[in-house]
């Protein structure tokens, strides 16, 4: 064999090995996720029907009730024997919508791909289901793909089976690794907590602080180091005029690492009444550098702007050096203003015999507490009567605590939402000298040891041995191999992420490391865990990302208590590289509706600048086949990080900026081969439009197949259209008339929940035709009335208690109802011309093909002539240079004119709305940047965000008609079709 041949064989074997690795299912390939593309939760009230998911899953009590109603409507087609045999299967299949892995079971982890109509079953379970209750499948779905597959087990299970054996039902319940820590914060093998982020704001110049007004508006205010403060609404939009502009007064520079500038802002805790804000910034007075704390009053004309002429200086402190300026303002729960001032700068606090921090006759290196209430006609502040050093000789009365070096970012604990435990505690991060960074719990009169100590170790040995030091040790300190400039954070007390309650989250500016502390209630000690960005599919949820810019400047919480951090890729006051990230736990969320709020009205003067995220969502990231180098914050890889500039508190070099990701190199995305999914899937999206047609020609076994009853789908993401108008009303009415007593409960009003307990009754079923054991399948009728058969008035057991033995043979079961006698009765509603044309020959097409296709037109078919009609507001059309009807630039009709739509925020859900308006079941693709041609007329819509269920784009979340910030080179287009394989 030649050398070339040997080399080729080696390459082939290597590729086969890689392919084999990719094909092996791994536990990281999926994650708990619901059908609404959000994490699972614990219901506020226990579930009654799908009880196995009462502690953790994807259903609340309302959804559980809908599934229960759907189950009993289906079971009304069975006699006692059928109920005993099939109830457990039907209940199990319906309840998988409540499974914490429902998104995987329904192939719904990606909102842009088709979703299964039924959950994926394991092969063995599917075979058992086929042997026992194969003919029930048409009761569970309207999909035409089920026609004729009941008799063929292979076809039947190809339709229902999920090839991923780890995550198919019921294996997903018995997998110990999957369920060991289900619902808890996920951690990697090294114990690093895996969280995700949501981008909230961007384009900021060193965002140093974010605060809220606590006034019900849920606004937040973001301060830039230059001296700008911007007001943001609850929806993320920014008001174009600054809340405050002190750029002419603030002392700073564009060089990376300048610690001077606008450093903090605090709003009065009774802002709606007092209407005052307090700011902390650097200023130069006669060539002398100072820090200034000032008071501003809210403008009488604009609730989103301070009165710049109302500035009143509260306090000024001379800074002997340009670094260690401190920079924190906050109000405690006692209503007093707390001010955190650095030690004066340089290195080692060289001022005086013991340094500034240990000298209580200076304000440098201190925590101050002032009373700024009722100061309009008197001094700008007064001293609280319980300040610890009030009246002590040689001590300044403003001092609340001392011995601090350069505290950077402090926070007040809101307390546990239920017990209020921890409420009022004051946490601070204190930047170290050259060995340790520390987190302190500030108490009244406390001495925090600097310069005698740095962290837990001695810095000045002579001072450290002084028995009178009596210093308070930090709750946590870490060495400089983990980071060199701590950024203090917050204890999470929000509502949306219950797993994070009580977790103190903070970071390091230099290393970009996110960290956490959790108090051990029994020992009182704080336990440390690092925070990593979620790997693999951990963050594959809507709008989530798993990377961030390295330089963590500050942390913040909003009015609802949710947690954020502010970071930048270039720590310069002139670089627009700042981003605000919301911290998200992908493992568990709060129950739906628990954390909802309605912001109070905000009167806007000026314009709104809508938020557009810059980072790529994890759910949109394309698989990679080669590793791309990036940075990390992991302890084991600190030597491989890019050499960063020194911290904002002590930095000298200019950085390169790039978001941090989960690992040093982006790992290869696992490409799921086609064998990992069922070979036959329902080729329909959640928005598939189903034709109003009789099922008699395709499903001859029962009249139930004619039309599925018009019930509210238990799956909120399913948008299968039901018959409307009088037909729906007639079906619903007739259904209510034939409801009969069910096992274990009597017929009750719809709001009364039936009990699932059951005592076996004596059953006397109504006389009706039954199929015998060897009965042949009845021949297909030529027509069937569009009426639903009346359920049998039988009493059946609870689905929770059904147990049967597997039969030896698989003939059609006796409990199955024979088809009704064919009649020529006409349907009680009229089909449209398009639907009527579709129905002609439909049964012939189905007989000729068992492929799972739904209403696919010939690509070359010509549309028939239609009568001109007046366009309605919200009508859409596709403009194509190739005169194609299924693709083109989107144009919408509003106020008597046609205009284009901008591609900002326009997703596949919005495309689905457009395509369904035009008669196409699915949207194959969204074309942005005027890919399908740009318009020349008006631009009518921008920032369109749809859920996919709206009738027109006007029903979606959007900017006002005609309001936009785009040009025609951003016109959006769509490609529509009849099933998702069409685009291939």
Secondary structure, DSSP 4 states (H G I P E B T S, - for coil): --HHHHHHHHHHHHHHHHHHHHHS--GGG-----TTSS--B--SS--SSSGGGSSSBS--HHHHHHHHHHHHHHHTT--HHHHHHHHHHHHHHHHGGGSTTHHHHTT-SSTTS---SSPPBPHHHHHHHHHHHGGGHHHH---GGGTT-TT-HHHHHHHHB-S-TTTSBTHHHH-HHHHTTTTSPPB-TT--EEEEEEEEEEEESSEEEEEE--SSS--EEEEETTSEEEEE-TTS-EESS-SEE-TTT----SSTT---SEEEEEE-TTHHHH-EEEEEEEEEETTEEEEEEEEEEE-SS-TTSEEEEEEEEEEEEE-SSSS----EEEE-TTSPEEEEE---SSSS--STTT-STT-TTSSTTEEEEEB-TT-SSS-S-B--TT-TTTT-TTS-TTEEEE--S-EEEEEE----TTT-TTTT-EEEEE--SSSEEEEEEE-TT-B--TTTEETTEESSHHHHT-TT--PPPPSEEEETTT-SSEEEEEE---SS-GGGTTEEEEEETTT--EEEEEE-TTT--EEEEEEEEPPTTTT-STT-BS-EESEEEEEEE-TT--EEEEEESS--TT---EEEEEEE-SS-BPPTTTT---PPP----S-EE-----SPPGGGPPP-SS--B-----GGGGGGS--PPPBTTB--S-----EE-SSSBPPPPPPPPGGGS-SS-----TTPPPP---STTT-TT-GGGS-------SSTT--PPPP-HHHHHHHHHHHHHT---BTTB----TTSPPP----PPPP-PPP--B--TTPPPPPPPS---S-PPPPP------GGG---PPPSS-SPPTTSBPPPPP--PPPSS---HHHHHHHTTHHHHHHH--S---SPPPTTPPPPP----PPPTT-EEEE-TT--SSEEEEEEEETTEEEEEB-TT--HHHHHHHHHHTT-SEEEEEE-TTTT---SSEEEE-S-B--S--SSGGGSB-PPTT--S--GGGB-EEEEESSGGGG-
